[in-house]
């Protein structure tokens, strides 16, 4: 008898769903995320946050397929399990915007910005909704908005810590020709001294150039009479017009 194939865990299913999503197989990703949700719901180690992420992932697949109603439903479920999940807020906002529910989209974009004020998609979405609502309701459009929830500071700090922990580590400083690009304090001092020496050298060269110019002027005047060019004579004016 052929052995019964072992069922995948919810984490394996989640990974498979992610791979399908990355390759544009949104319908297949939706089905796999649904299986992962079922596996996790019957698991003894069910964590609300993990389940909320699965619902949010399935919502993303629905959104890509244009099924905005199911996307909103899954985002609602995700936010109940994982409050103020930024991805769920942004996906629900995009679904609201697609069906022209601009007030609800505006609220979700603004809520996401409370959690992370550097989200470009949320800034862009807020600007689009502001324009659309101004055109639809005039200058009093803010009076018709649903209440915008306030994100508690404890939630902001908690989400910021998770985002920092999941952020990719910066690459080491690249080297060029065996030397590091970042200058140490001692290297900076050496560079400054070298600059001072170059400056001093330039001064010497300029002085020599001026001396040669004066001798040329004296030679041109000739007749045994020496003409000084100090005090604004033509030799210095010619020298000033030269690049330094």
C-alpha positions in Angstrom: 0.0 0.0 0.0 1.3 3.5 -0.8 2.1 5.4 2.3 -0.2 8.2 3.2 1.4 11.6 2.5 2.1 13.6 5.6 0.1 16.8 5.8 2.0 20.0 5.8 2.2 22.2 8.9 0.7 25.6 8.9 4.2 27.2 8.7 5.1 25.1 5.6 1.8 26.0 4.0 2.4 29.7 4.8 5.8 29.5 3.1 4.2 27.8 0.1 1.6 30.5 -0.1 4.2 33.1 0.1 6.1 31.5 -2.8 2.9 31.4 -4.9 2.2 35.1 -4.1 5.7 36.1 -5.2 5.3 34.4 -8.5 1.9 36.0 -9.2 -0.2 32.9 -8.5 -2.7 34.7 -6.4 -5.6 32.3 -6.6 -3.3 29.4 -5.6 -1.9 31.5 -2.8 -5.4 32.2 -1.5 -6.2 28.4 -1.4 -2.9 27.6 0.4 -3.4 30.4 3.0 -6.9 29.0 3.6 -5.4 25.6 4.3 -2.8 27.2 6.6 -5.5 29.0 8.6 -7.4 25.7 9.1 -4.3 23.9 10.2 -3.4 26.6 12.7 -7.0 26.9 14.0 -7.0 23.2 15.0 -3.5 23.4 16.4 -2.8 23.4 20.1 -0.2 26.1 19.7 -2.5 28.6 18.1 -1.3 32.2 18.6 -3.6 35.1 17.7 -0.8 37.0 16.1 0.2 34.2 13.8 -3.4 33.7 12.8 -3.8 37.4 12.2 -0.8 37.3 9.8 -2.3 34.5 7.8 -5.6 36.3 7.4 -3.6 39.4 6.3 -1.6 37.4 3.8 -4.8 35.9 2.3 -6.2 39.5 2.2 -3.2 40.5 0.1 -4.0 37.7 -2.4 -7.7 38.7 -2.5 -6.6 42.3 -3.2 -4.3 41.3 -6.0 -7.2 39.4 -7.6 -9.5 42.3 -7.3 -11.7 40.8 -4.7 -11.9 43.8 -2.5 -14.9 42.7 -0.4 -13.1 39.5 0.8 -9.9 41.5 1.3 -11.7 43.8 3.7 -13.3 40.9 5.6 -9.9 39.2 6.1 -8.3 42.5 7.1 -11.0 43.0 9.7 -10.4 39.5 11.1 -6.6 40.1 11.1 -7.0 43.4 13.0 -9.1 41.7 15.6 -6.4 39.1 16.2 -3.5 41.4 15.7 -4.5 45.0 16.5 -2.9 47.8 14.5 -1.1 45.4 12.2 0.3 47.9 9.6 0.0 45.6 6.6 -3.6 44.8 7.3 -4.4 48.6 7.7 -2.7 49.4 4.4 -4.3 46.5 2.5 -7.8 47.4 3.8 -7.1 51.0 2.9 -6.2 50.0 -0.6 -9.4 47.9 -0.9 -11.5 50.7 0.4 -9.9 53.1 -2.1 -10.5 50.7 -5.0 -14.3 50.7 -4.2 -14.3 54.5 -3.6 -14.9 54.3 0.1 -12.5 57.2 0.5 -13.4 58.2 4.1 -12.6 54.7 5.4 -9.5 54.5 3.4 -8.3 57.9 4.7 -8.8 56.7 8.3 -6.8 53.5 7.7 -3.9 55.4 6.0 -3.8 58.0 8.9 -3.9 55.2 11.5 -0.9 53.5 9.8 1.0 56.8 9.9 0.5 56.9 13.7 2.4 53.7 13.9 5.1 54.6 11.4 5.2 58.1 10.0 7.8 57.1 7.3 5.4 54.8 5.3 5.5 56.3 1.8 2.4 54.4 0.7 0.4 55.8 3.6 1.5 59.4 2.9 0.6 59.0 -0.8 -2.7 57.4 0.0 -3.6 60.2 2.5 -2.9 62.8 -0.2 -5.0 61.0 -2.7 -7.9 60.6 -0.3 -7.6 64.3 0.7 -7.9 65.4 -2.9 -10.8 63.0 -3.6 -12.7 64.0 -0.5 -12.2 67.7 -1.1 -13.6 67.3 -4.6 -16.6 65.3 -3.3 -17.5 67.1 -0.1 -15.8 70.5 -0.3 -13.7 72.1 2.4 -15.9 70.6 5.2 -14.9 67.0 4.2 -13.1 66.4 7.5 -16.4 66.8 9.4 -17.8 63.7 7.7 -15.0 61.4 8.5 -15.4 58.4 10.8 -13.4 58.7 14.1 -9.7 58.0 13.6 -8.5 55.5 16.4 -5.6 56.6 18.6 -2.8 54.1 18.6 -1.6 53.6 22.3 2.1 54.4 22.9 2.7 50.9 24.2 1.5 49.4 20.9 3.7 51.8 18.9 6.8 50.9 20.9 6.0 47.2 20.7 5.5 47.3 16.9 8.6 49.5 16.5 10.7 46.9 18.3 9.3 44.1 16.2 10.0 46.1 13.0 13.5 46.8 14.2 14.1 43.1 15.0 12.9 42.0 11.6 14.8 44.7 9.7 17.8 43.4 7.6 21.2 44.2 9.1 23.2 46.8 7.2 26.0 45.5 5.0 29.6 46.0 6.2 31.3 49.1 4.9 32.7 48.4 1.5 36.4 48.7 0.9 38.1 50.3 -2.0 41.7 49.5 -3.0 42.2 47.9 0.4 41.2 51.1 2.4 37.9 51.7 4.2 35.7 54.5 3.1 34.9 55.5 6.7 37.6 57.7 8.1 38.8 57.3 11.7 39.5 60.4 13.8 43.2 59.9 13.4 42.9 59.6 9.6 40.9 62.8 9.5 43.7 64.6 11.4 46.2 63.4 8.9 44.0 64.5 6.0 43.7 68.0 7.6 47.4 68.3 8.0 47.9 67.3 4.4 45.4 69.9 3.4 47.3 72.5 5.4 50.6 71.5 3.7 48.9 71.7 0.3 47.6 75.2 1.2 51.1 76.2 2.3 52.6 74.9 -0.9 50.1 76.8 -3.0 51.1 80.0 -1.1 54.7 79.4 -1.9 54.0 78.7 -5.6 51.9 81.8 -5.8 54.7 83.9 -4.2 57.3 82.4 -6.7 54.9 83.1 -9.6 54.4 86.7 -8.5 58.2 87.1 -8.1 58.8 85.8 -11.7 56.1 88.2 -13.0 57.8 91.2 -11.3 61.2 90.3 -12.8 59.6 90.1 -16.3 58.1 93.5 -15.9 61.4 94.9 -14.7 63.2 93.4 -17.7 60.7 94.8 -20.2 61.1 98.3 -18.9 64.9 98.0 -19.1 67.2 101.1 -19.6 68.8 100.4 -16.3 65.7 101.8 -14.5 63.8 99.4 -12.3 60.0 99.9 -12.0 58.3 98.4 -9.0 54.9 97.0 -9.4 53.9 97.1 -5.8 50.8 99.0 -4.8 48.4 98.0 -7.6 50.6 98.0 -10.7 49.9 96.1 -14.0 51.9 93.0 -13.0 49.6 92.2 -10.1 46.5 92.8 -12.2 47.7 90.3 -14.7 48.4 87.8 -11.9 44.9 88.2 -10.5 43.4 87.2 -13.8 45.2 83.8 -13.8 43.6 80.7 -12.4 44.9 79.7 -9.0 
